[in-house]
Amino acid sequence: MNRFDAVQQVADALLFEGYVLYPYRASDGKNRVRWQFGVLMPPDYCAVDTSERGWSQTECLLDGEQAGLIVRVRFLQAQRRTVLNADEVEVASLQTDDATYLPWDEAVVRTVDLTVDLRKLPREAPFRIAGGTETEPIGTAGFLRRTRLPVAGVVALSIKPLHGPYGVTRLRIRVENTTPDSSSERVGALRQALIAHHVLVAADGCRFLSLLEPPEWATAYAAGCENVGVYPVLADDVLLSSPIILYDHPRIAPESQGDLFDATEIDEILSLRTMTLTDDEKREVRGTDPRAAELLARVDTMPQEFLDRLHGTVRYLRKVTEPEPAPADTPWWDPGNDATVSPETDTVMIGAVAVRSGTRVRLRPGVRRADAQDMFLTGRLGTVVAVLSDVDGQTHVAVALDGEEGEVQRSHGRYLYFSPDEVEPLVGAE
């Protein structure tokens, strides 16, 4: 099994983010300004437009023995698609029975793999992706000619052992576009760019530390990492350095039936809107790009039960009878790390009454509250659902109001929170 298989779907979503957007037609304005994420431009163009970046830097933390790494750099190489008639003369469009073809920039997935021995760093690994031309017949109507320009780059790796008793190493991965280019326009420079690039790293003999939620002892090490253009997150047992903001262990929603080229997408809305395209619009979608044609075919033939699954789901509910075990690296402030904490059964003394989950109370919000809306809660009745403690040792009481409001709060697991001196127990009302 490939070390990166488990994170492949997320990596592909990064690769094709914004590749072609609804309404998925080459003629639409939003599809004429493409490829905004993870683009590394040729150095000559970066000198012309200083807002563009020609390199990225990933810095991450390795904990454990220095051993081996597998580094994978992925990106898109643009290819220009022109449309030719049956006489192989370039034309503005080409009609077939089911599609309308326009000139368009497609892309090819490229991968650069490196096997790295940490003991032999620093290291620079140049790479070059060749250009080329291919011609595809479209029935008897004409041809599509695809032209790619060469791209070149370098992956530079280095390590730095960090001071302290923990044996932590900082790994730096720099990816740079070194392609010679004379284009002074972004559209032209994109054809020799590393588009939507990202980095995957698998380690043997050591583990990666989260930079978002590092162990307390590694907080200063994490703060010292400098990431430019990308940011590393944990993804199962590998590292994913992404040009788009992610949290650790990102996932594709299981209800999603396929890519809609917008990873922040609401699948149901985009699928329904795609179904409303006219026949002429769908003809252009089919001719815009093979990936757009596949998307349209998938949406048009989606069974109703699959569409129903896109309508919504709740993920935070868990079986009370089968609580998930706390992971070994549960943060120190997580109740899962302290078996003495049980919000559903803990009590707090308010006067002579032991208040716990199920205790009926009357609300008396205090003057210390900053929200003026709290005055409307004065005198309201509710039921305690949990007694909680914060990281500063302060106690709080979670309350669900009586009536329909409380039913909504319980269904969503979102309650009102008060200090013990802001609730009045109703003795004998449990």
Long-range contacts (C-beta under 8 A, 24 or more apart in sequence): 3-70, 3-202, 3-238, 4-72, 4-200, 4-202, 4-238, 6-235, 6-236, 6-237, 6-238, 7-200, 7-235, 7-236, 7-238, 7-240, 9-252, 10-235, 10-240, 10-246, 10-250, 10-251, 10-252, 11-74, 11-198, 11-200, 11-240, 12-259, 13-252, 13-259, 13-263, 14-38, 14-196, 14-198, 14-242, 14-243, 14-244, 14-263, 15-74, 15-75, 15-76, 15-109, 15-196, 15-198, 16-76, 16-196, 16-259, 16-261, 16-291, 17-196, 17-244, 17-261, 17-262, 17-263, 18-261, 18-262, 19-76, 19-107, 19-196, 19-261, 19-289, 19-291, 20-261, 20-288, 20-289, 20-291, 20-292, 21-261, 21-262, 22-260, 22-262, 22-270, 22-273, 22-274, 23-273, 23-274, 23-277, 23-281, 23-285, 24-261, 24-274, 24-285, 24-288, 24-289, 24-292, 24-295, 24-296, 25-281, 25-284, 25-285, 25-288, 26-102, 26-103, 26-104, 26-284, 26-287, 26-288, 26-289, 27-102, 27-284, 31-288, 34-105, 34-190, 35-76, 35-78, 35-190, 35-193, 35-195, 35-196, 37-196, 37-243, 37-244, 38-75, 38-194, 38-195, 38-196, 38-197, 38-198, 38-229, 38-230, 38-242, 38-243, 38-244, 39-190, 39-193, 39-194, 39-195, 39-196, 39-197, 40-75, 40-153, 40-175, 40-176, 40-177, 40-193, 40-194, 40-197, 40-229, 41-177, 41-189, 41-190, 41-193, 42-177, 42-178, 42-179, 42-180, 42-181, 42-183, 42-189, 42-192, 42-193, 43-177, 43-178, 43-179, 43-181, 44-180, 44-181, 44-182, 44-183, 45-181, 45-183, 45-184, 45-186, 45-189, 48-184, 49-186, 52-186, 52-189, 53-228, 53-229, 54-176, 54-177, 55-174, 55-175, 55-176, 55-177, 55-228, 55-229, 56-174, 56-175, 56-176, 56-197, 56-228, 56-229, 56-230, 56-241, 56-243, 57-172, 57-173, 57-174, 57-226, 57-227, 57-228, 57-229, 57-230, 58-171, 58-172, 58-173, 58-174, 58-175, 58-199, 58-227, 58-230, 58-231, 58-232, 58-241, 59-170, 59-171, 59-172, 59-173, 59-225, 59-226, 59-227, 59-232, 60-170, 60-171, 60-201, 60-208, 60-209, 60-211, 60-225, 60-232, 60-239, 60-241, 61-162, 61-168, 61-169, 61-170, 61-171, 61-208, 61-209, 61-211, 61-214, 61-218, 61-221, 61-222, 61-225, 62-118, 62-159, 62-168, 62-169, 62-170, 62-171, 62-203, 62-206, 62-207, 62-208, 62-209, 63-166, 63-167, 63-168, 63-206, 63-207, 63-208, 63-209, 63-218, 64-167, 64-205, 64-206, 64-207, 65-205, 65-206, 66-118, 66-119, 66-159, 66-169, 66-205, 66-206, 67-118, 67-203, 67-204, 67-205, 67-206, 68-115, 68-116, 68-117, 68-118, 68-203, 68-204, 68-205, 69-114, 69-115, 69-116, 69-118, 69-171, 69-201, 69-202, 69-203, 69-204, 70-113, 70-114, 70-115, 70-116, 70-201, 70-202, 71-113, 71-114, 71-115, 71-116, 71-155, 71-157, 71-173, 71-199, 71-200, 71-201, 72-111, 72-112, 72-113, 72-114, 72-199, 72-200, 72-201, 73-111, 73-112, 73-114, 73-155, 73-175, 73-197, 73-198, 73-199, 74-109, 74-110, 74-111, 74-112, 74-197, 74-198, 74-199, 74-200, 75-110, 75-194, 75-195, 75-196, 75-197, 75-198, 76-107, 76-108, 76-109, 76-110, 76-194, 76-195, 76-196, 77-107, 77-108, 77-110, 77-129, 77-148, 77-151, 77-194, 77-195, 78-105, 78-106, 78-107, 78-148, 78-190, 78-191, 78-192, 78-193, 78-195, 79-105, 79-106, 79-107, 79-108, 79-146, 79-147, 79-148, 79-191, 80-105, 80-146, 80-147, 80-148, 80-191, 81-105, 81-106, 81-144, 81-145, 81-146, 82-144, 82-145, 82-147, 83-142, 83-143, 83-144, 83-145, 84-135, 84-142, 84-143, 84-144, 84-145, 85-141, 85-142, 86-140, 86-141, 86-142, 88-142, 88-143, 91-142, 94-138, 94-141, 94-142, 94-287, 95-141, 96-138, 96-139, 96-141, 96-287, 98-283, 98-286, 99-283, 99-284, 99-286, 99-287, 99-293, 100-280, 100-283, 100-284, 100-286, 100-287, 101-138, 101-142, 101-144, 101-287, 102-284, 102-287, 102-288, 104-288, 104-289, 105-187, 105-190, 105-191, 106-146, 106-289, 106-290, 107-195, 108-148, 110-151, 112-153, 112-155, 114-155, 114-157, 116-157, 118-159, 118-169, 118-171, 121-157, 121-158, 121-159, 122-156, 122-157, 122-158, 122-159, 123-156, 123-157, 123-158, 124-154, 124-155, 124-156, 124-157, 125-154, 125-155, 125-156, 125-157, 126-152, 126-153, 126-154, 126-178, 127-152, 127-153, 127-154, 127-155, 128-152, 148-191, 149-191, 149-192, 150-179, 150-192, 151-177, 151-179, 151-192, 151-193, 151-194, 152-177, 152-178, 152-179, 152-180, 153-177, 153-178, 153-179, 153-194, 154-178, 162-221, 162-224, 164-221, 166-217, 166-218, 166-221, 168-209, 168-218, 168-221, 169-206, 170-221, 170-224, 170-225, 171-201, 173-199, 173-201, 173-241, 175-199, 196-243, 197-230, 197-243, 198-230, 198-240, 198-241, 198-242, 198-243, 199-230, 199-232, 199-239, 199-240, 199-241, 200-238, 200-239, 200-240, 200-241, 201-232, 201-238, 201-239, 201-241, 202-237, 202-238, 202-239, 203-238, 203-239, 207-237, 208-232, 208-234, 208-238, 208-239, 210-234, 210-248, 212-247, 212-248, 213-248, 213-331, 215-329, 216-332, 255-309, 255-310, 255-313, 256-310, 257-298, 257-302, 257-306, 257-310, 258-294, 258-295, 258-298, 259-291, 259-295, 260-295, 261-291, 261-295, 267-310, 268-307, 268-310, 268-311, 271-299, 271-302, 271-307, 271-310, 272-307, 274-299, 275-299, 275-300, 316-413, 317-413, 333-391, 341-389, 343-386, 343-387, 343-388, 343-398, 344-385, 344-386, 346-386, 346-387, 346-388, 347-387, 348-387, 348-395, 348-397, 348-420, 350-420, 350-421, 350-423, 350-424, 350-425, 351-425, 353-425, 353-427, 355-384, 355-387, 355-397, 355-420, 355-423, 355-425, 356-384, 356-387, 357-384, 357-385, 357-386, 357-387, 358-383, 358-384, 358-430, 359-383, 359-384, 359-425, 359-426, 359-429, 359-430, 360-384, 360-425, 360-426, 360-429, 360-430, 361-397, 361-399, 361-423, 361-424, 361-425, 361-426, 362-423, 362-424, 362-426, 363-399, 363-416, 363-418, 363-422, 363-423, 363-424, 364-421, 364-422, 364-423, 364-424, 365-418, 365-422, 366-419, 366-421, 366-422, 377-416, 381-426, 382-406, 382-416, 384-423, 385-410, 385-415, 386-415, 388-417, 394-419, 395-419, 395-420, 397-422, 397-423, 399-423
